[in-house]
Amino acid sequence: MNEPIAIAVLAKAPIPGFAKTRLIPQLGADAAAALAARLIELAIATACAAEAGPVTLWVAPDEQHPLFHSLAARHGVALARQPDGDLGARMLAALRAASGPALVIGTDAPALTAAHLRTAAGVLREGRDAVVFPAEDGGYVLIGMQRPQPSLFRDMRWSTSDVMAETRRRLAAQGLTWQEPVTLWDVDTPEDLARLRAFDLTAPPPGD
């Protein structure tokens, strides 16, 4: 039987003016929040479809948004509140809470499929210390670990083009083994919106 690999999904509440702020000049606050909501729904559906292990939706600022409760009821996922701190502190907290091998994703990579998640889980089941999916912009859209490695998350210049390169450097410095099965793109800037239009966000999550 395959070892369960937990999946943590980090999400901001789709509140106008709070979610997808970099897209507000192009979309407006309400439309940016609506896009954020659909991306959250897609990420949760994809994580559950992977059937890799338990799924937890880590939310900010709190669990009160009705979408979070709706997703928990529909998909049977657990809800947890993201702690204070930068992105690294929040990802590290999610990994620590898993108490075993885990994957951490955000909600900004609509090209991420259930098959991708199963591949990432397989890397950990094969014994690698980590698995990372680089993003085309120099960051990453997924990181998975056998056990938390705080050095990978502290004092990182998040949301910059050298995050993945620095992550590789730190993995190597720690003597950790890892794989990068696929490079994907994410939705962060206005330039990403044209690519996003090729996706039918009303469709079921991509599978294989």
HUGI-V890441 format. One record per residue. N is the residue number from 0. RES is the residue in one small letter. BURIAL is + if it has 9 or more other C-alpha atoms within 8 Angstrom, else -. D_FIRST is the distance of its C-alpha to the first C-alpha in whole Angstrom. Layout:
# HUGI-V890441
n:N res:RES burial:BURIAL d_first:D_FIRST
n:N res:RES burial:BURIAL d_first:D_FIRST
This chain:
# HUGI-V890441
n:0 res:m burial:- d_first:0
n:1 res:n burial:- d_first:4
n:2 res:e burial:- d_first:6
n:3 res:p burial:- d_first:9
n:4 res:i burial:+ d_first:12
n:5 res:a burial:+ d_first:15
n:6 res:i burial:+ d_first:18
n:7 res:a burial:+ d_first:21
n:8 res:v burial:+ d_first:24
n:9 res:l burial:+ d_first:28
n:10 res:a burial:+ d_first:31
n:11 res:k burial:+ d_first:34
n:12 res:a burial:+ d_first:36
n:13 res:p burial:+ d_first:37
n:14 res:i burial:- d_first:41
n:15 res:p burial:+ d_first:44
n:16 res:g burial:+ d_first:45
n:17 res:f burial:+ d_first:42
n:18 res:a burial:+ d_first:39
n:19 res:k burial:+ d_first:40
n:20 res:t burial:+ d_first:43
n:21 res:r burial:- d_first:43
n:22 res:l burial:+ d_first:43
n:23 res:i burial:+ d_first:46
n:24 res:p burial:- d_first:49
n:25 res:q burial:- d_first:48
n:26 res:l burial:+ d_first:46
n:27 res:g burial:+ d_first:48
n:28 res:a burial:+ d_first:46
n:29 res:d burial:+ d_first:45
n:30 res:a burial:+ d_first:44
n:31 res:a burial:+ d_first:42
n:32 res:a burial:+ d_first:40
n:33 res:a burial:+ d_first:39
n:34 res:l burial:- d_first:38
n:35 res:a burial:+ d_first:36
n:36 res:a burial:+ d_first:35
n:37 res:r burial:+ d_first:33
n:38 res:l burial:+ d_first:31
n:39 res:i burial:+ d_first:30
n:40 res:e burial:+ d_first:29
n:41 res:l burial:+ d_first:27
n:42 res:a burial:+ d_first:25
n:43 res:i burial:+ d_first:24
n:44 res:a burial:+ d_first:23
n:45 res:t burial:+ d_first:22
n:46 res:a burial:+ d_first:19
n:47 res:c burial:+ d_first:18
n:48 res:a burial:- d_first:18
n:49 res:a burial:+ d_first:15
n:50 res:e burial:- d_first:13
n:51 res:a burial:+ d_first:11
n:52 res:g burial:- d_first:12
n:53 res:p burial:+ d_first:15
n:54 res:v burial:+ d_first:18
n:55 res:t burial:+ d_first:22
n:56 res:l burial:+ d_first:25
n:57 res:w burial:+ d_first:27
n:58 res:v burial:+ d_first:31
n:59 res:a burial:+ d_first:34
n:60 res:p burial:- d_first:37
n:61 res:d burial:+ d_first:35
n:62 res:e burial:+ d_first:33
n:63 res:q burial:- d_first:37
n:64 res:h burial:- d_first:36
n:65 res:p burial:- d_first:36
n:66 res:l burial:- d_first:33
n:67 res:f burial:+ d_first:31
n:68 res:h burial:+ d_first:31
n:69 res:s burial:- d_first:31
n:70 res:l burial:+ d_first:28
n:71 res:a burial:+ d_first:26
n:72 res:a burial:- d_first:27
n:73 res:r burial:- d_first:26
n:74 res:h burial:+ d_first:23
n:75 res:g burial:- d_first:22
n:76 res:v burial:+ d_first:22
n:77 res:a burial:- d_first:23
n:78 res:l burial:+ d_first:27
n:79 res:a burial:+ d_first:28
n:80 res:r burial:+ d_first:31
n:81 res:q burial:+ d_first:31
n:82 res:p burial:- d_first:33
n:83 res:d burial:- d_first:37
n:84 res:g burial:- d_first:37
n:85 res:d burial:- d_first:36
n:86 res:l burial:- d_first:33
n:87 res:g burial:+ d_first:32
n:88 res:a burial:+ d_first:32
n:89 res:r burial:+ d_first:31
n:90 res:m burial:+ d_first:28
n:91 res:l burial:+ d_first:27
n:92 res:a burial:+ d_first:27
n:93 res:a burial:+ d_first:25
n:94 res:l burial:+ d_first:22
n:95 res:r burial:+ d_first:24
n:96 res:a burial:- d_first:23
n:97 res:a burial:+ d_first:19
n:98 res:s burial:- d_first:19
n:99 res:g burial:+ d_first:16
n:100 res:p burial:+ d_first:15
n:101 res:a burial:+ d_first:17
n:102 res:l burial:+ d_first:19
n:103 res:v burial:+ d_first:22
n:104 res:i burial:+ d_first:24
n:105 res:g burial:+ d_first:28
n:106 res:t burial:+ d_first:29
n:107 res:d burial:+ d_first:31
n:108 res:a burial:+ d_first:29
n:109 res:p burial:+ d_first:29
n:110 res:a burial:- d_first:28
n:111 res:l burial:+ d_first:25
n:112 res:t burial:+ d_first:22
n:113 res:a burial:+ d_first:19
n:114 res:a burial:+ d_first:18
n:115 res:h burial:+ d_first:20
n:116 res:l burial:+ d_first:17
n:117 res:r burial:+ d_first:14
n:118 res:t burial:+ d_first:16
n:119 res:a burial:+ d_first:17
n:120 res:a burial:+ d_first:13
n:121 res:g burial:- d_first:12
n:122 res:v burial:+ d_first:15
n:123 res:l burial:+ d_first:14
n:124 res:r burial:+ d_first:11
n:125 res:e burial:- d_first:13
n:126 res:g burial:- d_first:15
n:127 res:r burial:+ d_first:18
n:128 res:d burial:+ d_first:20
n:129 res:a burial:+ d_first:21
n:130 res:v burial:+ d_first:21
n:131 res:v burial:+ d_first:24
n:132 res:f burial:+ d_first:25
n:133 res:p burial:+ d_first:29
n:134 res:a burial:+ d_first:31
n:135 res:e burial:+ d_first:34
n:136 res:d burial:- d_first:37
n:137 res:g burial:+ d_first:36
n:138 res:g burial:+ d_first:33
n:139 res:y burial:+ d_first:29
n:140 res:v burial:+ d_first:28
n:141 res:l burial:+ d_first:24
n:142 res:i burial:+ d_first:23
n:143 res:g burial:+ d_first:20
n:144 res:m burial:+ d_first:20
n:145 res:q burial:+ d_first:18
n:146 res:r burial:+ d_first:20
n:147 res:p burial:- d_first:24
n:148 res:q burial:- d_first:27
n:149 res:p burial:- d_first:30
n:150 res:s burial:- d_first:32
n:151 res:l burial:+ d_first:30
n:152 res:f burial:+ d_first:31
n:153 res:r burial:- d_first:35
n:154 res:d burial:- d_first:38
n:155 res:m burial:- d_first:37
n:156 res:r burial:- d_first:39
n:157 res:w burial:- d_first:37
n:158 res:s burial:- d_first:38
n:159 res:t burial:- d_first:39
n:160 res:s burial:- d_first:39
n:161 res:d burial:+ d_first:38
n:162 res:v burial:+ d_first:35
n:163 res:m burial:+ d_first:33
n:164 res:a burial:- d_first:35
n:165 res:e burial:- d_first:35
n:166 res:t burial:+ d_first:32
n:167 res:r burial:- d_first:31
n:168 res:r burial:- d_first:34
n:169 res:r burial:+ d_first:32
n:170 res:l burial:+ d_first:29
n:171 res:a burial:+ d_first:31
n:172 res:a burial:- d_first:33
n:173 res:q burial:- d_first:30
n:174 res:g burial:- d_first:29
n:175 res:l burial:+ d_first:26
n:176 res:t burial:+ d_first:24
n:177 res:w burial:+ d_first:23
n:178 res:q burial:+ d_first:23
n:179 res:e burial:+ d_first:24
n:180 res:p burial:+ d_first:23
n:181 res:v burial:- d_first:25
n:182 res:t burial:+ d_first:29
n:183 res:l burial:+ d_first:29
n:184 res:w burial:+ d_first:32
n:185 res:d burial:+ d_first:33
n:186 res:v burial:+ d_first:36
n:187 res:d burial:+ d_first:38
n:188 res:t burial:- d_first:41
n:189 res:p burial:- d_first:44
n:190 res:e burial:- d_first:43
n:191 res:d burial:+ d_first:40
n:192 res:l burial:+ d_first:41
n:193 res:a burial:- d_first:42
n:194 res:r burial:- d_first:39
n:195 res:l burial:+ d_first:37
n:196 res:r burial:- d_first:39
n:197 res:a burial:- d_first:38
n:198 res:f burial:- d_first:35
n:199 res:d burial:- d_first:35
n:200 res:l burial:- d_first:34
n:201 res:t burial:- d_first:34
n:202 res:a burial:- d_first:31
n:203 res:p burial:- d_first:28
n:204 res:p burial:+ d_first:25
n:205 res:p burial:+ d_first:25
n:206 res:g burial:+ d_first:22
n:207 res:d burial:- d_first:21
